[in-house]
Amino acid sequence: MASVQHPLARDSTARFQAGILASLLGLAVLAWLLTRKRMLGMDAGPGTDPGSLGFYVVSWVVMMSAMMFPSIAPMAVAFGSVQRRRGDRGSVDRAVSLWAFLGGYLLTWTAFGLLAYGLYAGVRSLSIPALSWHRGGPYLAGGVLLAAAVYQLTPTKDACLRRCRSPLDFVLTHWRDGPAGALRMGALHGAWCVGCCWGLMAALFALGVMSLTWMLAIAGLIALEKLLPFRELANRLAAITLVALALGVSLAPQHVPGLTLPDSLAAAKAMSTMSGMHSLGGAMPSHGMAPMKRE
């Protein structure tokens, strides 16, 4: 009888894991569609106005779901599989705990997004002439990209990436029972993920925080780092890509594919589009864009 049950149990586990994977990827696709709907036509390049706090927070959470859910699929599958094997809860409780885990993950990324918003909006509000696009703007954006590239090669980055790439070890080491425990585990995993990816997210702000093109590019680099079998190779490829972008944005931004120049017609149209989005998150900030300022 055991010889019959074993393959059946294995098939059941495979279906369960496939269900988690399909659900997560389906949510990522939905999040990409919502992100496109909210942000299409709003890319004004480096220094893009992030909008009001309400608009930004909603957009950020949806954007993080789109960009990060494919990369954390192995972690979600490991969490769900371990909980299923424990056999101490019903299917409803398991589902609640899995969504609590994902909620905790997004909660950590939301906290990071709020911190990034405060820093980014604070610098923009100063309207420093030296940071205008026709003066130091390209070098500031390039400097952020270069800093992100350097961080790729640090021991801190490597330590965080190792933990992100070891889902079963994380789940077994940090297991907590119940939805509250799952929420805590998700928040902790999100913290490791922030430690791994904050440089790449800073690069997104430098290239255009409302750019769908750069969102896809950064999400691709994150996925390669977390999912590609050759960890060091993926890490180095990301670093090289960031260095190339840093040089391009600093020295010849007009030749960087996909980059919207803040003084271009496309950027002007994006600003016009954003000015009509008050109903999606409250009034937009009234301060000017320092990178858009002409000398």
C-alpha positions in Angstrom: 0.0 0.0 0.0 2.9 2.3 0.8 4.2 1.9 -2.7 0.8 3.3 -4.0 0.5 6.1 -1.5 4.0 7.5 -2.0 3.7 8.6 -5.6 0.2 9.9 -4.8 1.5 12.0 -1.9 4.3 13.2 -4.1 1.9 14.3 -6.8 -0.3 16.0 -4.2 2.7 18.0 -3.0 3.7 18.9 -6.5 0.2 20.2 -7.2 0.2 22.1 -4.0 3.5 23.8 -4.8 2.4 24.5 -8.3 -0.8 26.1 -7.0 1.3 28.5 -4.8 3.6 29.3 -7.7 0.7 29.9 -10.1 -1.1 32.1 -7.5 1.9 34.2 -6.9 2.8 34.7 -10.5 -0.8 35.5 -11.3 -0.8 38.2 -8.7 2.5 39.5 -10.1 0.9 39.8 -13.6 -2.1 41.5 -12.1 0.1 43.9 -10.2 2.1 44.7 -13.4 -1.2 45.5 -15.2 -2.3 47.8 -12.3 1.1 49.4 -12.2 0.9 50.1 -15.9 -2.5 51.6 -15.5 -1.4 53.9 -12.7 2.0 55.0 -14.1 1.8 54.8 -17.9 2.9 58.2 -19.3 4.3 59.5 -16.0 8.0 58.9 -16.6 9.7 62.2 -16.5 13.2 60.7 -16.1 15.6 61.3 -13.3 14.0 63.5 -10.7 10.4 62.4 -11.6 7.8 63.8 -9.1 6.7 60.8 -7.0 3.3 62.4 -6.4 1.4 62.8 -3.1 2.1 60.4 -0.3 -1.2 58.6 -0.7 -0.7 58.1 -4.5 2.9 57.0 -3.9 2.2 54.5 -1.1 -0.5 52.7 -3.1 1.6 52.8 -6.3 4.7 51.5 -4.3 2.9 48.5 -2.8 1.5 47.5 -6.1 4.8 48.0 -7.8 6.6 45.9 -5.2 4.1 43.1 -5.7 4.8 43.2 -9.4 8.6 43.4 -9.1 9.3 41.1 -6.2 6.6 38.3 -6.2 8.3 36.3 -9.0 11.6 36.5 -7.1 10.2 35.3 -3.8 8.3 32.5 -5.3 10.8 29.9 -4.0 10.4 31.3 -0.5 6.6 31.2 -0.6 6.7 27.6 -1.9 9.1 26.6 0.9 6.9 28.3 3.5 3.7 26.7 2.3 5.3 23.3 1.9 6.8 23.2 5.4 3.5 24.4 6.9 1.6 21.7 5.0 3.9 19.0 6.1 3.5 20.0 9.8 -0.1 18.9 9.4 -1.3 20.9 12.5 -3.6 23.3 10.7 -6.5 23.2 8.3 -6.3 24.4 4.7 -7.9 27.7 5.6 -5.4 28.4 8.3 -2.6 27.5 6.0 -3.9 29.9 3.4 -4.3 32.7 5.9 -0.7 32.2 7.2 0.7 32.2 3.7 -1.0 35.5 2.9 0.1 36.8 6.3 3.7 35.9 5.3 3.4 37.9 2.0 1.7 40.7 3.9 4.6 41.0 6.3 7.0 41.0 3.4 5.2 43.9 1.7 5.0 45.7 5.1 8.8 45.8 5.3 9.1 47.0 1.7 6.5 49.7 2.4 8.5 51.0 5.4 11.5 51.2 3.1 9.4 52.9 0.4 8.3 55.5 2.9 11.9 56.2 4.0 12.9 56.5 0.4 10.0 58.9 -0.3 11.0 61.1 2.6 14.6 61.4 1.4 13.7 61.7 -2.3 10.9 64.3 -1.8 13.0 66.2 0.7 15.9 66.6 -1.7 13.6 67.6 -4.5 11.8 70.2 -2.3 15.1 72.1 -1.8 15.3 72.9 -5.6 19.0 73.2 -5.4 20.2 74.9 -8.6 23.5 72.8 -8.7 21.3 69.7 -9.0 19.4 70.9 -12.0 19.6 68.6 -15.0 21.7 71.1 -17.0 24.3 71.2 -14.2 24.8 68.4 -11.7 21.7 66.4 -12.3 23.2 63.8 -14.6 26.2 63.4 -12.3 24.0 63.0 -9.2 21.9 60.3 -11.0 25.1 58.6 -12.2 26.6 58.8 -8.7 23.6 57.0 -7.3 23.9 54.2 -9.9 27.6 53.9 -9.2 27.0 53.6 -5.5 24.5 50.9 -6.2 27.1 49.1 -8.3 29.7 49.3 -5.5 27.2 48.0 -3.0 26.7 44.9 -5.2 30.3 43.9 -4.3 30.1 44.4 -0.5 30.0 41.6 2.1 26.7 43.0 3.4 25.1 42.5 0.0 26.5 39.0 -0.3 25.3 38.0 3.2 21.7 39.3 2.4 21.7 37.7 -1.0 22.8 34.3 0.5 19.8 34.4 2.9 17.4 35.4 0.1 18.6 32.4 -1.9 18.2 29.9 0.9 14.4 29.7 1.4 14.2 26.3 3.2 17.0 27.2 5.6 15.3 30.5 6.4 11.9 28.9 7.0 13.3 26.1 9.2 15.5 28.5 11.2 12.9 31.2 11.8 9.7 29.3 11.9 6.8 30.8 13.9 3.3 29.2 14.2 0.1 30.9 13.3 -0.8 34.0 11.2 1.0 36.3 13.6 4.2 34.2 13.3 3.9 34.1 9.5 3.5 37.9 9.5 6.7 38.2 11.6 8.6 35.7 9.3 7.5 37.7 6.2 8.6 41.0 7.7 12.0 39.4 8.6 12.5 38.0 5.2 11.5 41.4 3.7 14.3 43.0 5.8 16.8 40.6 4.3 15.4 41.4 0.9 15.6 45.1 1.5 19.2 44.6 2.6 19.9 42.8 -0.7 18.0 45.0 -3.1 17.9 48.6 -1.7 20.8 49.6 -4.0 18.9 48.4 -7.1 15.8 50.3 -5.9 17.9 53.4 -5.4 19.0 52.9 -9.0 15.3 52.9 -10.1 14.8 56.3 -8.4 17.9 57.6 -10.3 16.6 56.4 -13.6 12.9 57.4 -13.2 10.8 56.0 -10.4 7.7 56.1 -12.6 9.3 54.4 -15.6 7.8 51.0 -16.5 10.8 50.2 -18.6 13.2 50.6 -15.7 10.9 48.8 -13.3 11.1 45.8 -15.6 14.8 46.1 -16.0 15.5 46.3 -12.2 13.0 43.5 -11.6 14.9 41.4 -14.1 18.2 42.0 -12.3 16.6 41.1 -9.0 15.2 37.9 -10.4 18.6 36.9 -11.9 20.3 37.5 -8.6 17.8 35.4 -6.6 17.0 32.7 -9.1 20.0 32.1 -11.4 22.0 29.1 -10.2 25.3 31.0 -10.5 25.0 33.6 -7.7 28.3 35.3 -8.1 27.9 35.6 -11.9 24.4 37.1 -11.5 25.7 39.6 -8.9 28.6 40.7 -11.1 26.4 41.1 -14.1 24.1 43.4 -12.1 27.1 45.4 -11.0 28.5 45.7 -14.5 25.1 46.8 -15.8 24.9 49.5 -13.1 28.4 50.8 -13.9 27.5 51.0 -17.6 24.3 52.9 -16.7 26.2 55.2 -14.4 28.7 56.1 -17.1 25.9 56.5 -19.7 23.7 58.7 -17.6 26.6 60.9 -16.4 28.4 61.4 -19.7 25.9 60.7 -22.5 22.3 60.5 -21.2 20.8 61.1 -24.6 22.2 57.8 -25.8 20.9 55.6 -22.9 18.1 53.5 -24.3 14.8 53.9 -22.4 16.0 56.9 -20.4 13.6 59.9 -20.5 15.5 63.2 -20.4 14.0 65.7 -17.9 14.2 68.5 -20.4 12.5 66.5 -23.2 9.0 66.8 -24.7 8.2 63.3 -23.2 9.1 64.6 -19.7 6.9 67.6 -20.2 4.0 65.4 -21.2 4.6 63.2 -18.2 4.4 66.2 -15.9 1.2 67.2 -17.5 -0.3 63.7 -17.0 0.7 63.7 -13.4 -0.9 67.1 -12.8 -4.3 65.5 -13.7 -3.9 62.6 -11.2 -5.1 64.4 -8.1 -8.1 62.0 -7.7 -5.8 59.0 -7.4 -4.0 60.1 -4.2 -4.7 63.6 -3.2 -3.2 66.8 -4.4 0.2 66.4 -6.1 3.2 68.3 -4.6 3.4 71.9 -5.8 7.2 72.2 -5.6 9.2 72.2 -8.8 11.5 69.5 -10.1 15.1 70.5 -9.5 16.3 68.4 -12.4 13.8 70.1 -14.7 15.0 73.6 -13.9 16.6 75.4 -16.8 19.6 77.7 -16.4 
